[in-house]
Amino acid sequence: MENEILQDKSAAYIAVGLCALAMTAAAIGLSILWVALIETVGRNPQVKKDVQSFGFIGMGSIEAIALYMFVVAVLMIFF
């Protein structure tokens, strides 16, 4: 009985580690998006308003993915 509980928890911890990898990938994607925004505005300052609005939409999407992974990880640890 106790061995089954330990196996279930160990699988949950492995899944939480995979969620942490997904959050890391989201952070890398966010930094790539920031670099692209800065380069675009640096090359052509007239498009700042257009690029900025699309950039914020992209950042929100990336952060939502990271937040979903965090919620899933917390749920796996405590339930």
Helices and strands as residue ranges (DSSP letters): H 2-43, G 45-47, H 48-78
